[in-house]
Amino acid sequence: MDAVKVVLICVAAAIFCMVLRAHRPELALCVAIVAGLVATSMVMEPLEQAVQAMNGLIGQTGISTQTGSMLIRATGIALIAEFGCQLCKDAGESALAGRIELCGRLVLLGMAVPVMSQLMGKITGLMG
């Protein structure tokens, strides 16, 4: 049911922004940002439940707590980068949106190095 509410809020905000953009584009951007924040806040509880479920799965698989925590942080970074990117696109700043995407990918790449190192260690341990 939350998904329907989020969609309705966002569609209503989009229509309002479309009308507002003709006369006050700066207010249209503010409405879009507020609607995005409201929509995001509405899905925080399911997000918390998903993180708890991921923690449970990580505990069952034998993956180290540090690696599991890093996977959850990486997911959060990807979501935040996507949110920022979409806000920049809404504001007509596609170049800034591209920089957010690039920076998000670079941060995720940096986070992946220790995980890849652990994985390679396990693979070589199995082979040798």
C-alpha positions in Angstrom: 0.0 0.0 0.0 2.9 2.3 0.7 4.0 2.0 -3.0 0.6 3.3 -4.2 0.8 6.2 -1.8 4.4 7.0 -3.0 3.3 6.9 -6.6 0.2 9.1 -6.0 2.3 11.7 -4.1 4.9 11.7 -6.8 2.4 12.0 -9.7 0.5 14.8 -7.9 3.8 16.6 -7.3 4.8 16.1 -10.9 1.6 17.6 -12.2 1.9 20.5 -9.7 5.5 21.0 -10.8 4.5 21.1 -14.5 1.9 23.8 -13.8 4.3 25.7 -11.5 7.3 25.5 -13.8 5.8 27.9 -16.3 5.8 30.8 -13.8 8.1 29.9 -10.9 10.6 27.2 -12.0 12.5 27.6 -8.7 9.4 26.7 -6.7 8.8 23.7 -9.0 12.2 22.4 -8.1 11.5 22.8 -4.4 8.2 21.0 -4.7 10.0 18.2 -6.5 12.7 17.9 -3.9 10.1 18.0 -1.0 8.0 15.3 -2.7 11.1 13.2 -3.2 12.0 13.5 0.4 8.5 12.7 1.5 8.4 9.6 -0.8 11.8 8.5 0.5 10.8 8.9 4.1 7.7 6.8 3.5 9.8 3.8 2.5 12.3 4.1 5.4 10.5 1.4 7.5 10.5 -1.2 4.7 14.2 -0.2 4.0 15.1 -0.9 7.6 13.3 -4.3 7.4 15.3 -5.1 4.3 18.6 -4.2 6.0 17.7 -6.4 9.0 16.8 -9.2 6.6 20.2 -8.7 4.8 22.0 -8.8 8.1 20.2 -12.1 8.9 21.2 -13.6 5.6 24.8 -12.4 6.0 24.9 -14.1 9.4 23.7 -17.4 7.9 26.2 -17.4 5.0 29.3 -17.1 7.1 30.3 -13.8 5.4 32.3 -11.7 7.8 30.4 -8.9 9.6 32.7 -6.3 8.1 32.0 -7.5 4.5 28.3 -7.7 5.2 28.4 -4.2 6.6 30.3 -3.0 3.5 27.7 -4.5 1.2 24.9 -2.7 3.1 26.8 0.6 2.9 27.4 0.1 -0.8 23.7 -0.4 -1.4 23.0 2.8 0.6 25.6 4.8 -1.4 24.1 3.5 -4.7 20.6 4.6 -3.6 21.8 8.1 -2.4 23.7 8.6 -5.6 20.7 7.7 -7.6 18.5 10.1 -5.6 21.0 12.9 -6.1 21.4 12.2 -9.7 17.6 12.3 -10.3 17.3 15.6 -8.4 20.0 17.1 -10.6 18.3 15.9 -13.7 15.0 17.4 -12.4 16.8 20.7 -12.0 18.1 20.5 -15.6 21.7 19.9 -14.5 22.5 16.7 -16.4 26.2 17.5 -16.2 26.1 17.5 -12.4 23.9 14.3 -12.5 26.7 12.7 -14.5 29.3 13.7 -12.0 27.2 12.2 -9.2 26.9 8.9 -11.1 30.7 8.9 -11.8 31.6 9.6 -8.2 29.1 7.1 -6.9 30.7 4.4 -9.1 34.2 5.4 -8.0 33.3 5.2 -4.4 31.7 1.8 -4.9 34.8 0.6 -6.8 36.9 1.7 -3.9 34.7 -0.2 -1.5 34.9 -3.3 -3.7 38.7 -3.7 -3.5 38.8 -5.2 0.0 35.9 -7.6 -0.9 37.6 -8.7 -4.1 40.8 -9.2 -2.1 39.0 -11.5 0.4 37.3 -13.3 -2.5 40.6 -13.9 -4.3 42.2 -15.1 -1.0 39.4 -17.7 -0.6 39.7 -18.8 -4.2 43.5 -19.3 -4.0 43.0 -21.1 -0.6 40.6 -23.5 -2.3 43.0 -24.1 -5.2 46.1 -24.6 -3.2 
